[in-house]
Each structure stands twice: as C-alpha cells, then as structure tokens.
C-alpha cells in the first residue's frame, strides 16, 4: 500500500526501479528502501525468528532490530529497512542466521 493522494501533502512522481524478491519481479521507486518497496508491494513477512520461526515484519525502520534481515545479492543479514533500493537487486527471504553463498 502506498499513499498516492493526501489533502495536504503532494507526492512527485519518481523513477520506477525493478528488482527481484524470491525470484519474482517487483517494482519499487527511487528513494525507497528495500523493506518499504516490499511493504508497498504487499510483502508483510520479511523474516522469521531464528528459534521458533515466527513471522517478522517491518518493525523499527531505523536498523536497530533484526526483523528485516534478508539476503541481498547473496549477502546475508542485510538490514533492508535502511538499505536503499537499487535496480535488479536479488532480494531473498533469509532462513535462520543466513548463509554466505
């Protein structure tokens, strides 16, 4: 979900950026973080707790927690809430503590 109209604020059009989430093509916008682009595309589960595999989503949005850790371009434990979206990124849901490929 993305706010497109607001009674006070205006939103200028931004460049679309294509990236991949678990192999599926998704579109975000210049200035998005990975997590905000995924959230706007309807992806609410970003990771799972390590021991009990409970779903984790967009939580602190400032890089303090580990709820948004994902594998980005083969690198595990990327804090997607503070990582800017770039074209053609390969973003994958991380399993456990993550593994380096």
N, C-alpha and C positions, 0 to 999 in steps of 0.2 A: 504494500500500500504506500502510495506516495501522495503528498498534498500537492494538488495542482492549482487549486483556487483558494484564495483566502480573502476575507473582507478588508484587510489592512495591508498585508504583505504582497509583494509581487515576486514572481519567480521567472527569471530569464531562462530561455532555452539553452541547454548545454549539449555538448557533443556526446553522442551515443558511443559506448565502449562495449565491445563484445568480449566475453570471457566464458570459461567453461567451469561448470560445477558438477563433479562426479560424471564427467563426460558429456553433459548436456549443455548446449549453448544457451547463454543468458545474456541479456543486455542491461548494462548499468549506464551511468552518466559520469562525465568528467567531474571530479570533485567528490565522488562517492568514496567511502571506504569499502572494502570487500564485504564486511558484515552488513553495512547499510544497503548495499546493492542487493545482497541476498535476501535481506528482510523485505525490501520493496518488491522483490520477485516472488514473495510468498514462502521463502525458506525460513522457518522459525527455529528449527533444531540445528544448531551449529556443531555441537559435540555431545559427548556423553561423559558422565562421571566415571572415573577410572575403575573404581571397585564395584559399584552397583549398576553401572550402565544406565543411569537415569539421564533423561534428555536435558541438555543445557542450551540456552538461547542467548540472545543479545542482552547483556546484563549491565555492566558498568559503563561501557562505551568510552573508557579512558585508558584501557590497557592494564588495569590493576589486577583483575581477576583472570582466570584461565578458561572462562566459559566459552570464549570464541576461538580457542586454539584450533587451527586447521592446518592441513598440509597444502602449501602453495608452491607450485613449480618444483615439487619433490622435496621441499624443505618442511620438516615438521615443526609444530609448536609456534606457528606464526599467529600473532595476535591480530585477528582480522578486523577488529573494531578500530584500530589505529593505522592499519596498512592501506595506503591509497590504492584504488583500483587501477589496473593497467590493462591495456589491450591484450587479448589472448592468454591471460593468466589461466593456469590449470589449478583450480581450487578443489580440494577433496576433503570430505569429512574424515577426520582423524580417528583412528582406533587406538584406544589406550593412551600411552605416553608418546606414541608416534615412533616411527622407524625411519632412519635415513635410507634412501634407496641406493 
